[in-house]
Amino acid sequence: MKFPIFNYISKFTGLVTKIYIPFPLNILVFWCVKRVLGISLKDSDLKLSEIKTVNQLFTRTLISKDRPISNTANFVVPCDSKFVAAVSITDKSSIKIKNISLDLNLFLQTNLTHYKAALLSFYLSPKDCHHVFMPTDAQIQAVTHIPGNLYPVSPLLARVFPRAFIENERVVITCKSADTTWYLVFVGALNVGKIHIKFCPECQTNCNQKKVTQYNAGFALKKGDPLGYFEMGSSVLIVHPELNESQFDEFVDTHVCYGEKLI
């Protein structure tokens, strides 16, 4: 069942978050917002007085020297988030992640066969930095925009919207490391104004596009390179056949920060 009202709400929210709030009113407004949402500006490259829109607050970048990328890790955390789950998935199985159903080929819009992988799920709340980074070195093979609904993906609402991952708008980044093809997916959600892919500006989300569109890439990114960002928080999922879900048991249900070592 489709609820386009959520898409309209998200477009409206996107417009509201770009309303300019002048100095010194911005200091009062955003001090209150960050207190309510638990946002820390300690590592932000913008001071409170420099933030003039809600969108600037959510899409703030962090000072790189204060948030280094682990140089000993093979695979790092891609985003500030709650590490929701690490599970095994195959092309023939349908699984649930905190009550949200997921069928691999529907989710990725692929025709994978004899494919088994670890699936890692990260949830970005409003307090988190909304930028996403490469978890490891890879060749970017394709960017696929899959239009869809914008249901909430909060773990608290998973029972109400159990098909959010496979029905929501999303952007699938197809990656290749050595001879292994794996996927990193930006999943849209209620109030996510836009998903931006740094190296693919032609990929436009939360618009009137109805068809699945694939954009060719064909270039390399290094571990820790910026990949893209949400205008408001949502979910990032990684599907990787060379990872084992048991490697991540200690991280599940904890808050993690981008650049931290996973393995």
LUMVOVEX-828904 format. One line per field, with one value per residue (C-alpha): residue number from 1; x, y, z. Coordinates in steps of 0.02 Angstrom, whole numbers, plus 50000, padded with zeros to 5 digits. Layout:
num	NUM; ... $
east	X; ... $
north	Y; ... $
up	Z; ... $
END
This chain:
num	1; 2; 3; 4; 5; 6; 7; 8; 9; 10; 11; 12; 13; 14; 15; 16; 17; 18; 19; 20; 21; 22; 23; 24; 25; 26; 27; 28; 29; 30; 31; 32; 33; 34; 35; 36; 37; 38; 39; 40; 41; 42; 43; 44; 45; 46; 47; 48; 49; 50; 51; 52; 53; 54; 55; 56; 57; 58; 59; 60; 61; 62; 63; 64; 65; 66; 67; 68; 69; 70; 71; 72; 73; 74; 75; 76; 77; 78; 79; 80; 81; 82; 83; 84; 85; 86; 87; 88; 89; 90; 91; 92; 93; 94; 95; 96; 97; 98; 99; 100; 101; 102; 103; 104; 105; 106; 107; 108; 109; 110; 111; 112; 113; 114; 115; 116; 117; 118; 119; 120; 121; 122; 123; 124; 125; 126; 127; 128; 129; 130; 131; 132; 133; 134; 135; 136; 137; 138; 139; 140; 141; 142; 143; 144; 145; 146; 147; 148; 149; 150; 151; 152; 153; 154; 155; 156; 157; 158; 159; 160; 161; 162; 163; 164; 165; 166; 167; 168; 169; 170; 171; 172; 173; 174; 175; 176; 177; 178; 179; 180; 181; 182; 183; 184; 185; 186; 187; 188; 189; 190; 191; 192; 193; 194; 195; 196; 197; 198; 199; 200; 201; 202; 203; 204; 205; 206; 207; 208; 209; 210; 211; 212; 213; 214; 215; 216; 217; 218; 219; 220; 221; 222; 223; 224; 225; 226; 227; 228; 229; 230; 231; 232; 233; 234; 235; 236; 237; 238; 239; 240; 241; 242; 243; 244; 245; 246; 247; 248; 249; 250; 251; 252; 253; 254; 255; 256; 257; 258; 259; 260; 261; 262; 263 $
east	50000; 50066; 50050; 50109; 50063; 50230; 50322; 50229; 50265; 50449; 50456; 50372; 50492; 50638; 50577; 50550; 50725; 50797; 50709; 50840; 50844; 50945; 51070; 51046; 50879; 50968; 51071; 50916; 50823; 50965; 51022; 50846; 50846; 51013; 50962; 50799; 50879; 51042; 51151; 51332; 51427; 51592; 51669; 51568; 51654; 51514; 51489; 51313; 51310; 51353; 51206; 51062; 50948; 50893; 50967; 51139; 51126; 51086; 51209; 51354; 51524; 51645; 51823; 51929; 52072; 51948; 51870; 52012; 51983; 52063; 52224; 52234; 52061; 52014; 51833; 51769; 51601; 51523; 51421; 51379; 51233; 51159; 51225; 51055; 51096; 51220; 51134; 51161; 51058; 51046; 50962; 50830; 50788; 50680; 50738; 50681; 50789; 50706; 50536; 50572; 50564; 50697; 50710; 50884; 50845; 50693; 50795; 50942; 50839; 50958; 50948; 51080; 51092; 51186; 51229; 51259; 51316; 51323; 51200; 51245; 51112; 51148; 51014; 51054; 50949; 50923; 51068; 51195; 51308; 51217; 51370; 51418; 51595; 51673; 51700; 51842; 51936; 51828; 51792; 51621; 51535; 51361; 51237; 51056; 50913; 50756; 50604; 50479; 50385; 50458; 50395; 50476; 50623; 50642; 50658; 50515; 50396; 50458; 50301; 50192; 50294; 50370; 50410; 50497; 50666; 50599; 50465; 50557; 50657; 50840; 51006; 51112; 51300; 51376; 51556; 51697; 51846; 51973; 51856; 51712; 51554; 51461; 51330; 51304; 51127; 51058; 50877; 50758; 50629; 50496; 50563; 50723; 50724; 50857; 50993; 51149; 51284; 51444; 51511; 51341; 51249; 51132; 51054; 50906; 50794; 50625; 50570; 50442; 50549; 50455; 50578; 50731; 50882; 51062; 51208; 51378; 51525; 51688; 51808; 51896; 51867; 51976; 51924; 51856; 51820; 51655; 51517; 51362; 51239; 51058; 50972; 50896; 50937; 50885; 50970; 51125; 51137; 51290; 51279; 51449; 51481; 51657; 51602; 51532; 51394; 51475; 51622; 51510; 51421; 51506; 51443; 51259; 51141; 51281; 51312; 51459; 51552; 51613; 51794; 51799; 51873; 51751; 51875 $
north	50000; 50173; 50328; 50472; 50592; 50547; 50603; 50769; 50794; 50759; 50886; 51016; 50978; 50998; 51172; 51221; 51166; 51291; 51443; 51574; 51629; 51788; 51830; 51840; 51746; 51595; 51573; 51555; 51445; 51323; 51318; 51255; 51132; 51056; 51040; 50954; 50833; 50806; 50875; 50912; 51046; 51004; 50935; 51041; 51154; 51280; 51379; 51400; 51583; 51531; 51412; 51502; 51357; 51191; 51108; 51181; 51109; 50933; 50932; 51007; 50932; 50890; 50946; 50807; 50818; 50787; 50638; 50541; 50386; 50231; 50191; 50014; 49958; 49861; 49915; 50067; 50134; 50231; 50355; 50419; 50307; 50170; 50002; 49917; 49743; 49625; 49475; 49346; 49359; 49262; 49293; 49163; 49221; 49359; 49423; 49548; 49684; 49749; 49702; 49777; 49647; 49637; 49534; 49554; 49564; 49675; 49788; 49805; 49787; 49650; 49470; 49394; 49204; 49092; 49249; 49249; 49402; 49493; 49637; 49782; 49909; 50085; 50208; 50395; 50491; 50681; 50708; 50621; 50697; 50654; 50626; 50452; 50393; 50246; 50102; 50029; 50055; 50014; 50046; 50126; 50032; 50107; 50218; 50160; 50274; 50177; 50292; 50244; 50294; 50385; 50287; 50312; 50192; 50226; 50062; 50125; 50122; 49963; 49864; 49997; 50004; 49829; 49847; 50016; 49957; 49877; 50008; 50169; 50274; 50227; 50246; 50089; 50111; 49959; 49937; 49819; 49782; 49664; 49535; 49558; 49655; 49730; 49864; 50017; 50084; 50253; 50226; 50374; 50402; 50521; 50700; 50656; 50804; 50735; 50604; 50680; 50573; 50673; 50607; 50591; 50758; 50700; 50576; 50675; 50605; 50652; 50719; 50666; 50528; 50361; 50243; 50154; 50244; 50182; 50301; 50235; 50278; 50185; 50271; 50229; 50294; 50265; 50216; 50370; 50468; 50565; 50469; 50575; 50639; 50647; 50814; 50731; 50563; 50393; 50224; 50156; 49970; 49874; 49705; 49620; 49435; 49431; 49490; 49379; 49448; 49374; 49493; 49636; 49565; 49687; 49838; 49792; 49907; 50032; 50207; 50212; 50355; 50365; 50316; 50200; 50028; 49884; 49753 $
up	50000; 49954; 50063; 49952; 50092; 50172; 50015; 50015; 50200; 50167; 50024; 50134; 50276; 50156; 50112; 50293; 50343; 50217; 50292; 50337; 50520; 50544; 50681; 50830; 50826; 50751; 50910; 51018; 50894; 50860; 51041; 51082; 50936; 50982; 51165; 51121; 50996; 51091; 50951; 50994; 50899; 50983; 50823; 50701; 50576; 50603; 50761; 50829; 50774; 50595; 50574; 50486; 50432; 50503; 50350; 50392; 50566; 50505; 50360; 50458; 50424; 50563; 50588; 50511; 50636; 50777; 50687; 50605; 50499; 50576; 50482; 50555; 50500; 50344; 50366; 50461; 50519; 50373; 50475; 50648; 50693; 50798; 50736; 50727; 50663; 50581; 50501; 50366; 50207; 50042; 49876; 49922; 50098; 50169; 50338; 50469; 50543; 50701; 50627; 50455; 50316; 50182; 50023; 49949; 49764; 49791; 49902; 49782; 49622; 49565; 49504; 49616; 49623; 49744; 49842; 50030; 50125; 50290; 50301; 50417; 50464; 50532; 50590; 50586; 50712; 50705; 50826; 50713; 50581; 50419; 50309; 50248; 50210; 50119; 50241; 50137; 49973; 49822; 49639; 49618; 49477; 49476; 49566; 49558; 49610; 49659; 49682; 49815; 49971; 50120; 50268; 50439; 50469; 50654; 50752; 50860; 50710; 50627; 50670; 50587; 50425; 50409; 50222; 50235; 50171; 50013; 49976; 50020; 49900; 49905; 49817; 49792; 49772; 49686; 49742; 49698; 49810; 49731; 49650; 49772; 49727; 49873; 49903; 50012; 50016; 50069; 50121; 50118; 50255; 50317; 50322; 50228; 50109; 49994; 49975; 49898; 49817; 49811; 49646; 49558; 49561; 49423; 49546; 49613; 49750; 49823; 49655; 49523; 49448; 49439; 49355; 49423; 49350; 49348; 49331; 49281; 49391; 49361; 49479; 49642; 49818; 49970; 50145; 50231; 50073; 50078; 49990; 50016; 50145; 50199; 50224; 50377; 50457; 50394; 50369; 50284; 50245; 50185; 50096; 50085; 50043; 50117; 50289; 50428; 50537; 50694; 50671; 50726; 50879; 50998; 50900; 50882; 50979; 51015; 50948; 50828; 50744; 50565; 50541; 50691; 50662; 50635; 50574 $
END
